[in-house]
């Protein structure tokens, strides 16, 4: 399990399973997006946007305005045949401190995005170039993969998925996730000494009862 000592630093995320496990109503899971390029880990406050269909002007505006460490998070407007984000945009974003991209739509230039290394989560890939004519919104709440994301909400992604934490609840969720990581490390230490997980978690009696009844 990955943990971080810094409460805001983009290079030290907690794991999404830990954050989702302890977060309750403060955490939402983004559904339907896959890791398409770059590394798996994303962590930072959301810089939000909503695109018109097949038009990525909103992404450009959000990227231009975003503070270093931000994660570009947006609704692709149903775009599925055009690339909302590609090589030139990734180069600009990485050069100005963007931590990653989470977009409910399609992107392009995957080989180049891998080479650049900026983490990108999206619905899929599409090769055509988007228009740049209109935008629905920038810096407003958006729905991405079924999750409502407000500007500044903490976005975490790893190989297990993408989680969004309400900004004001992040310190509490972070501490709870760190406490969980510490407890699980204790379990790992005990497992390493030969104890059974059922005994550590108190499930032994339930397992034996089920075994007898079965």
SVG drawing of the C-alpha trace seen along z (x, -y; Angstrom):
<svg xmlns="http://www.w3.org/2000/svg" viewBox="-26 -31 35 61">
<polyline fill="none" stroke="black" stroke-width="0.4" points="0.0,0.0 1.3,-3.4 1.2,-6.1 2.2,-9.7 3.5,-11.9 2.6,-15.1 -1.0,-16.1 -1.0,-17.9 2.0,-16.8 1.2,-15.2 4.1,-12.7 2.9,-10.9 -0.7,-9.6 -2.4,-7.1 -3.9,-4.1 -7.5,-4.4 -8.6,-1.2 -7.6,-2.7 -9.2,-6.1 -12.5,-4.5 -12.5,-2.1 -12.4,-4.8 -13.9,-7.8 -17.6,-7.0 -19.8,-9.7 -16.8,-12.0 -15.4,-9.8 -16.8,-9.0 -15.4,-6.4 -15.1,-7.4 -16.5,-4.6 -15.7,-3.5 -12.3,-5.2 -9.2,-3.2 -5.5,-4.0 -4.5,-4.9 -1.1,-6.5 1.7,-7.6 2.1,-6.3 -0.8,-5.0 -0.6,-7.5 -2.4,-10.8 -2.9,-13.0 -4.0,-16.7 -6.9,-19.1 -9.3,-19.1 -9.3,-21.7 -12.6,-21.1 -14.1,-21.5 -17.0,-20.4 -16.7,-20.1 -19.1,-20.5 -19.3,-17.3 -16.1,-16.7 -14.7,-20.1 -11.7,-20.5 -11.6,-24.2 -12.7,-23.7 -9.7,-21.5 -7.3,-24.1 -8.9,-26.8 -8.7,-24.7 -5.1,-23.7 -4.1,-27.3 -5.7,-28.4 -4.7,-25.4 -2.3,-25.8 0.8,-23.5 -0.1,-20.3 -3.7,-20.3 -5.5,-17.4 -7.5,-18.2 -10.9,-16.6 -13.7,-16.9 -16.8,-15.8 -16.0,-15.1 -19.5,-15.9 -20.1,-12.4 -17.0,-12.6 -16.1,-9.1 -14.5,-9.6 -12.2,-12.6 -9.2,-13.0 -9.8,-15.5 -6.2,-15.5 -3.0,-14.6 0.8,-15.0 1.1,-18.8 -1.4,-19.3 0.4,-16.8 3.8,-18.4 2.3,-21.8 0.5,-20.4 3.5,-18.5 5.8,-21.5 3.5,-23.6 3.1,-21.1 -0.2,-19.4 -0.3,-16.1 -2.6,-14.2 -5.7,-14.1 -9.1,-12.4 -11.5,-12.9 -14.9,-11.2 -14.2,-11.0 -11.5,-9.9 -7.9,-11.0 -5.3,-10.4 -1.5,-10.1 -1.1,-7.3 2.5,-6.4 3.5,-10.0 1.6,-10.3 3.4,-7.2 6.7,-8.8 5.8,-12.1 4.7,-10.3 1.7,-12.4 -0.9,-10.0 -4.1,-10.0 -7.4,-8.3 -10.1,-8.3 -12.9,-6.3 -10.7,-5.2 -8.7,-6.4 -9.8,-8.1 -7.5,-9.5 -9.4,-12.5 -8.7,-16.1 -11.3,-18.0 -12.7,-21.4 -11.8,-24.3 -14.9,-26.6 -17.0,-26.4 -17.0,-25.2 -19.7,-24.3 -17.9,-25.3 -14.5,-25.7 -14.0,-25.8 -17.6,-24.6 -18.8,-21.3 -18.9,-18.5 -20.0,-14.8 -17.2,-12.5 -17.8,-8.7 -20.8,-9.1 -18.9,-11.2 -19.8,-14.8 -16.5,-16.7 -16.1,-20.2 -13.1,-22.4 -10.5,-21.7 -11.7,-18.3 -8.8,-15.9 -8.4,-13.4 -6.5,-10.2 -5.8,-7.5 -3.8,-4.3 -4.1,-0.9 -7.2,-0.2 -9.2,-3.1 -10.0,-6.8 -11.4,-8.3 -12.6,-11.9 -12.5,-13.3 -14.5,-16.4 -11.8,-19.0 -12.7,-20.0 -12.9,-16.4 -9.5,-15.5 -7.5,-16.0 -9.8,-13.6 -10.0,-11.0 -6.2,-11.2 -5.6,-10.6 -8.0,-7.7 -6.4,-6.1 -2.9,-6.5 -4.3,-4.8 -5.7,-2.0 -2.3,-1.5 -0.6,-1.3 -3.1,1.3 -2.7,3.4 1.1,3.2 0.6,4.8 -1.5,7.5 1.2,8.1 3.8,8.4 1.7,11.0 1.1,12.9 4.8,13.0 5.2,14.7 2.8,17.4 -0.5,16.3 -3.7,16.9 -5.7,14.0 -8.9,15.4 -7.4,15.3 -6.1,11.8 -9.4,10.4 -11.6,12.4 -13.2,14.4 -12.0,17.8 -15.2,18.6 -17.5,17.6 -15.5,19.6 -15.5,22.7 -19.2,22.3 -20.0,22.0 -17.8,25.0 -19.7,27.2 -23.1,26.1 -22.0,26.7"/>
</svg>
